[in-house]
Amino acid sequence: MTQSRFPFQRLPYDLRSEVLKTMELHEIIIYSLVSKKACSMVKTLCLPITSARVTMWSHPSVLFQIGSISINVILSLLKDAGSITRLENVHRFYFDISTTDKTTYGSKLPLVFRPKQIMTLGQWIQRICSIAHNDTTYSVAVIMEKIEFEVESLRNIFPKIRNIEINYLEHLHYHNRHRLDLPNEKDIASFQNVLKAFLPSVEKLTLQCGPLLDNLSIQQIGMTNLKELKMYSPRNLRVEDLFTFNVNNCFIEASEISLRDLNRFFKLWIKGSNPKMKKLNICWYTNTIPEWNVLFKGLKAEEVEEEGSRKYVIQNCRKVCAKIECMTTQRFPLHRLSDDLRSEVLKIMELHEIIAYSFVSVESSHKGSVGFPESTLRE
């Protein structure tokens, strides 16, 4: 009894290429990892890869999108191989390749491939991404964790990246940090290096928090010729920074900008500032009901009749119109009620809501004791 395998490697080049064309997409990607020669052969197939998203963290991955099919290639270290600390370090990796299809909502069991070659993480990422053609849209998500990133290494690995996301919030959550003001020197250096590596050529930039210094501030980032800039929980954001932004679309999620400062920004926009900005979306969280009159003072805004949230239109000196949409998630002011009235409201709440309220504070745990009927407790 023999376990004879198909002699794929011993086939002539032309015949091997024809066999490759009949293989599944994930099988072709696995074959590209065998050797440089195999990777070159896969390149000649010009796989119809529409996008490739690289995620750099302790478990790096490359997600290929080919029509409705998604193929995710995850790099993992072999046991006792330590951890990934630098892109230039040599490690023994193995690959998990999984496939999902959006149209059928089906997925295939992940395949595991252990290459004989030993290369650095940067070299493997380059090998995997090289199978896509020049028209493929690349994006990179960098999660600031244990890997130290250097400018030259990043530029060598990703020479033509146009879409980059730098995520520092995930790093904070990973280490169970409850405050957003605890970056160490390595955090700051890596974060700054990633920005320096990609900022000259990137078109779309997303920043999830992140420690910025004076030599690379929010203002300097906004002045870059970007098509899109998204910032979540930016540190030390000032309305003066918005005046210098040279971006087409800007999204900011923050709690530091006041309505008075936004009013000042819109007044200057009406006079002609920020001529390039086509869309600005600012979300912030507040425990009080906003005073919208402060925002619209002197703007000559006209209310637009649309369903849902309140919408207003303003116009600048270039006859360009801007729509301001005011949305609130106003909640019932339970904590601002008197003790007697709050106790009465608690009695009409659902049991799970009362139990959840008891965890808010020591005081609320006493308020949550509203006296359930014994039959209800037994149920």
Wavefront OBJ file of the C-alpha trace (Angstrom):
o trace
v 0.000 0.000 0.000
v 1.474 3.338 -1.035
v 0.465 6.943 -0.485
v 1.431 8.263 -3.882
v 1.140 12.042 -4.312
v 0.603 13.957 -7.497
v 4.114 14.791 -8.838
v 3.340 18.506 -9.185
v 6.897 19.753 -8.652
v 8.284 17.394 -11.306
v 5.944 18.659 -14.045
v 7.289 20.918 -16.808
v 6.786 24.649 -16.205
v 3.999 25.081 -18.776
v 2.066 22.055 -17.563
v 2.524 23.089 -13.933
v 1.105 26.505 -14.757
v -1.980 24.921 -16.327
v -2.523 22.743 -13.274
v -2.259 25.815 -11.030
v -5.122 27.454 -12.908
v -7.445 24.605 -11.937
v -6.613 24.787 -8.225
v -8.618 26.541 -5.500
v -7.593 30.106 -4.682
v -6.359 29.264 -1.192
v -4.314 26.387 -2.620
v -2.659 28.763 -5.081
v -1.801 31.173 -2.254
v -0.313 28.322 -0.228
v 1.799 27.264 -3.198
v 3.195 30.803 -3.496
v 4.716 30.346 -0.018
v 6.747 27.268 -1.024
v 9.618 29.124 -2.710
v 10.554 32.224 -4.718
v 10.135 30.246 -7.929
v 6.644 29.143 -6.913
v 5.742 32.719 -5.990
v 6.916 33.950 -9.399
v 4.729 31.366 -11.101
v 1.680 32.458 -9.101
v 2.352 36.082 -10.089
v 2.002 35.157 -13.769
v -1.585 34.031 -13.104
v -2.584 37.650 -12.265
v -5.103 36.599 -9.616
v -8.118 38.984 -9.584
v -7.349 40.259 -6.074
v -9.336 43.464 -5.562
v -7.928 44.374 -2.138
v -5.357 43.247 0.400
v -5.420 44.304 4.053
v -2.341 43.710 6.169
v -2.713 43.721 9.954
v 0.537 44.100 11.876
v 0.513 42.912 15.494
v 1.485 39.805 17.500
v -0.495 37.630 15.037
v 0.132 39.315 11.650
v -2.300 38.555 8.847
v -3.049 39.377 5.217
v -6.684 39.400 4.132
v -7.249 39.038 0.375
v -10.558 39.935 -1.222
v -11.285 38.200 -4.534
v -14.840 39.018 -5.568
v -17.117 37.632 -2.862
v -14.376 35.373 -1.497
v -12.166 36.388 1.432
v -8.931 34.538 2.106
v -7.174 35.273 5.388
v -3.521 34.272 5.826
v -2.400 34.378 9.471
v 1.250 34.080 10.468
v 1.898 32.352 13.776
v 5.095 31.424 15.549
v 5.957 27.828 16.276
v 6.012 26.818 19.925
v 9.066 27.913 21.905
v 9.869 30.455 19.164
v 9.547 33.434 21.461
v 7.560 36.490 20.371
v 7.717 38.952 17.496
v 9.511 42.112 18.613
v 11.021 43.444 15.366
v 10.213 43.099 11.684
v 13.829 42.174 10.919
v 14.064 39.233 13.328
v 14.146 35.719 11.857
v 11.493 33.321 13.158
v 9.973 29.970 12.255
v 6.387 30.655 11.195
v 3.478 28.503 10.205
v 0.426 29.739 8.285
v -3.299 29.382 8.910
v -5.280 29.972 5.710
v -9.069 30.302 5.966
v -11.643 31.018 3.248
v -15.147 32.530 3.449
v -17.700 33.325 0.746
v -20.109 36.220 1.307
v -22.640 35.021 -1.254
v -23.131 31.566 0.242
v -22.135 32.486 3.823
v -19.979 29.394 3.682
v -16.487 28.821 4.961
v -13.880 26.136 4.528
v -11.874 24.500 7.257
v -8.623 26.412 7.755
v -5.516 24.861 6.284
v -2.169 24.852 8.055
v 1.072 25.181 6.105
v 4.576 24.932 7.573
v 7.208 26.208 5.160
v 10.764 24.899 5.142
v 12.141 28.365 4.551
v 13.100 30.585 7.481
v 12.616 34.309 6.863
v 11.860 37.490 8.766
v 8.296 38.700 9.286
v 8.898 41.545 6.856
v 10.099 39.159 4.135
v 7.063 36.903 4.571
v 4.670 39.861 4.349
v 6.411 40.984 1.155
v 6.195 37.459 -0.302
v 2.473 37.143 0.435
v 1.552 40.595 -0.872
v 3.634 40.240 -4.039
v 1.146 37.837 -5.644
v -1.372 40.668 -6.115
v -1.276 42.784 -9.269
v -0.494 46.499 -9.453
v -4.157 47.576 -9.410
v -4.850 45.885 -6.079
v -5.882 48.268 -3.296
v -3.614 47.836 -0.299
v -4.309 48.913 3.277
v -2.328 48.410 6.454
v -3.619 48.296 10.022
v -0.912 48.652 12.650
v -1.900 47.693 16.195
v 0.634 49.140 18.596
v 1.498 46.136 20.732
v 4.863 44.437 21.268
v 6.478 44.990 17.867
v 8.959 47.868 17.563
v 8.487 49.557 14.198
v 11.258 51.405 12.360
v 10.839 53.840 9.474
v 13.135 52.176 6.920
v 11.798 48.670 7.579
v 8.199 49.790 7.065
v 9.024 51.651 3.854
v 10.882 48.636 2.462
v 7.999 46.284 3.209
v 5.146 48.608 2.153
v 6.436 50.949 -0.571
v 3.053 51.823 -2.129
v 0.539 51.940 0.709
v -2.234 54.525 0.333
v -4.504 53.538 3.226
v -3.152 53.149 6.765
v -4.801 52.647 10.167
v -2.752 53.048 13.342
v -4.556 51.589 16.332
v -3.283 52.480 19.789
v -6.590 51.860 21.603
v -6.332 48.099 21.027
v -2.894 48.220 22.610
v -4.333 49.907 25.688
v -7.182 47.399 25.954
v -4.778 44.490 25.475
v -2.732 45.567 28.468
v -5.835 46.421 30.536
v -4.915 50.068 30.769
v -7.843 52.106 31.999
v -6.286 55.481 31.313
v -5.325 56.913 27.935
v -2.307 58.881 29.182
v 0.188 56.105 29.899
v 2.334 55.675 26.764
v 5.909 54.647 27.459
v 8.960 55.600 25.389
v 8.682 52.527 23.138
v 4.998 53.259 22.460
v 5.791 56.825 21.469
v 8.774 55.869 19.294
v 6.894 53.130 17.417
v 3.814 55.288 16.905
v 5.907 58.182 15.585
v 7.920 55.874 13.310
v 4.794 54.406 11.715
v 3.502 57.911 10.993
v 6.834 59.071 9.585
v 7.058 56.009 7.344
v 3.630 56.343 5.732
v 2.589 59.991 6.018
v 4.497 61.253 2.925
v 2.641 58.899 0.556
v -0.583 57.878 2.292
v -3.986 59.144 1.077
v -6.256 57.827 3.848
v -5.178 57.855 7.471
v -7.008 56.551 10.558
v -5.635 57.216 14.037
v -7.046 55.320 17.004
v -5.812 57.464 19.884
v -2.018 57.485 19.976
v 0.737 59.547 21.641
v 1.775 62.550 19.542
v 4.611 64.951 20.291
v 5.440 68.477 19.184
v 7.685 67.245 16.373
v 4.713 65.430 14.807
v 1.500 67.008 16.068
v -2.156 66.778 15.028
v -1.722 70.070 13.218
v 1.164 68.728 11.122
v -0.784 65.574 10.283
v -3.826 67.601 9.229
v -1.703 69.818 6.999
v -0.644 66.773 4.961
v -2.386 66.476 1.601
v -4.800 63.721 2.655
v -8.018 62.609 1.011
v -9.402 61.256 4.269
v -8.440 61.652 7.922
v -10.172 59.834 10.783
v -9.208 60.408 14.406
v -10.610 58.624 17.444
v -9.872 60.042 20.901
v -7.085 62.357 19.690
v -4.928 63.830 22.424
v -4.833 67.600 22.971
v -7.010 68.406 19.974
v -7.643 72.142 19.622
v -9.998 73.972 17.320
v -6.945 75.874 16.041
v -5.731 72.569 14.583
v -8.862 72.334 12.424
v -8.113 75.716 10.841
v -4.930 74.317 9.272
v -6.341 70.987 8.038
v -5.702 70.320 4.353
v -7.927 67.245 3.940
v -10.983 66.467 1.824
v -12.939 64.400 4.343
v -12.387 64.536 8.083
v -13.972 62.481 10.853
v -13.210 63.198 14.521
v -14.522 61.393 17.586
v -13.549 63.444 20.621
v -14.883 65.056 23.751
v -12.464 67.973 23.993
v -13.939 70.387 21.425
v -16.605 72.672 22.826
v -19.636 73.988 20.935
v -18.246 77.491 21.322
v -15.023 76.480 19.557
v -16.987 74.762 16.782
v -19.019 77.928 16.357
v -15.777 79.863 15.890
v -14.572 77.301 13.353
v -17.767 77.548 11.273
v -17.631 81.343 11.336
v -14.125 81.263 9.873
v -15.221 78.630 7.331
v -17.998 80.985 6.209
v -15.330 83.655 5.645
v -13.272 81.296 3.448
v -11.006 79.119 5.608
v -10.476 75.387 4.904
v -11.303 75.646 1.177
v -10.323 72.036 0.482
v -12.482 70.392 3.155
v -15.606 68.837 1.640
v -16.882 66.880 4.618
v -16.414 67.249 8.361
v -18.002 64.875 10.858
v -17.407 65.455 14.571
v -18.805 63.144 17.252
v -18.303 63.719 20.937
v -19.785 62.402 24.141
v -21.303 64.543 26.842
v -23.297 63.879 29.985
v -25.371 67.035 29.528
v -27.907 68.113 26.921
v -26.023 70.307 24.404
v -26.885 73.995 24.117
v -27.342 74.090 20.341
v -27.902 77.859 20.417
v -24.232 78.260 21.337
v -23.230 76.345 18.196
v -25.469 78.291 15.803
v -24.940 81.785 17.193
v -24.211 84.166 14.285
v -24.115 81.409 11.615
v -27.429 82.332 9.936
v -28.239 78.653 9.684
v -31.444 77.528 8.008
v -33.199 74.459 9.365
v -33.894 71.746 6.796
v -37.011 69.624 7.022
v -35.756 66.034 7.194
v -36.799 63.070 9.274
v -34.725 62.019 12.260
v -32.121 64.410 13.645
v -32.063 68.197 13.376
v -30.285 69.453 10.260
v -29.166 72.980 9.391
v -27.534 74.503 6.310
v -24.938 77.281 6.266
v -23.199 78.867 3.281
v -19.712 80.344 2.948
v -18.359 83.208 0.847
v -17.746 80.848 -2.095
v -21.436 79.908 -2.182
v -20.561 76.430 -0.882
v -23.200 74.975 1.413
v -22.562 72.882 4.503
v -25.069 70.751 6.354
v -24.821 70.542 10.144
v -26.577 67.556 11.653
v -27.259 67.533 15.378
v -27.781 64.116 16.905
v -28.171 63.230 20.572
v -28.674 59.985 22.419
v -30.550 61.566 25.293
v -31.344 59.163 28.128
v -33.927 59.252 30.872
v -32.434 61.348 33.751
v -32.900 58.686 36.447
v -29.979 59.879 38.565
v -31.270 63.446 38.682
v -34.629 62.419 40.192
v -35.339 62.700 43.905
v -34.904 59.530 45.988
v -38.646 58.978 46.418
v -39.430 59.461 42.729
v -36.447 57.354 41.655
v -37.661 54.527 43.899
v -41.100 54.660 42.277
v -39.545 54.501 38.806
v -37.476 51.479 39.848
v -40.630 49.600 40.808
v -41.948 49.715 37.235
v -38.663 48.639 35.625
v -37.913 45.122 34.390
v -36.192 42.769 36.838
v -32.956 42.571 34.823
v -32.865 46.391 34.592
v -33.185 46.705 38.382
v -30.441 44.130 38.924
v -28.176 45.951 36.443
v -28.860 49.266 38.215
v -27.817 47.736 41.545
v -24.257 47.393 40.214
v -23.888 51.115 39.421
v -22.867 52.126 42.957
v -23.278 51.183 46.617
v -26.088 53.693 46.909
v -27.890 52.270 43.876
v -27.632 48.744 45.309
v -29.750 49.936 48.245
v -32.089 51.779 45.915
v -32.411 48.566 43.905
v -33.974 46.755 46.847
v -37.554 47.554 45.984
v -39.101 44.440 47.514
v -39.944 41.785 44.925
v -42.888 39.473 45.594
v -41.688 36.112 46.964
v -43.306 34.233 44.077
v -41.277 36.297 41.607
v -38.031 35.554 43.401
v -38.737 31.815 43.432
v -39.315 31.876 39.677
l 1 2 3 4 5 6 7 8 9 10 11 12 13 14 15 16 17 18 19 20 21 22 23 24 25 26 27 28 29 30 31 32 33 34 35 36 37 38 39 40 41 42 43 44 45 46 47 48 49 50 51 52 53 54 55 56 57 58 59 60 61 62 63 64 65 66 67 68 69 70 71 72 73 74 75 76 77 78 79 80 81 82 83 84 85 86 87 88 89 90 91 92 93 94 95 96 97 98 99 100 101 102 103 104 105 106 107 108 109 110 111 112 113 114 115 116 117 118 119 120 121 122 123 124 125 126 127 128 129 130 131 132 133 134 135 136 137 138 139 140 141 142 143 144 145 146 147 148 149 150 151 152 153 154 155 156 157 158 159 160 161 162 163 164 165 166 167 168 169 170 171 172 173 174 175 176 177 178 179 180 181 182 183 184 185 186 187 188 189 190 191 192 193 194 195 196 197 198 199 200 201 202 203 204 205 206 207 208 209 210 211 212 213 214 215 216 217 218 219 220 221 222 223 224 225 226 227 228 229 230 231 232 233 234 235 236 237 238 239 240 241 242 243 244 245 246 247 248 249 250 251 252 253 254 255 256 257 258 259 260 261 262 263 264 265 266 267 268 269 270 271 272 273 274 275 276 277 278 279 280 281 282 283 284 285 286 287 288 289 290 291 292 293 294 295 296 297 298 299 300 301 302 303 304 305 306 307 308 309 310 311 312 313 314 315 316 317 318 319 320 321 322 323 324 325 326 327 328 329 330 331 332 333 334 335 336 337 338 339 340 341 342 343 344 345 346 347 348 349 350 351 352 353 354 355 356 357 358 359 360 361 362 363 364 365 366 367 368 369 370 371 372 373 374 375 376 377 378 379
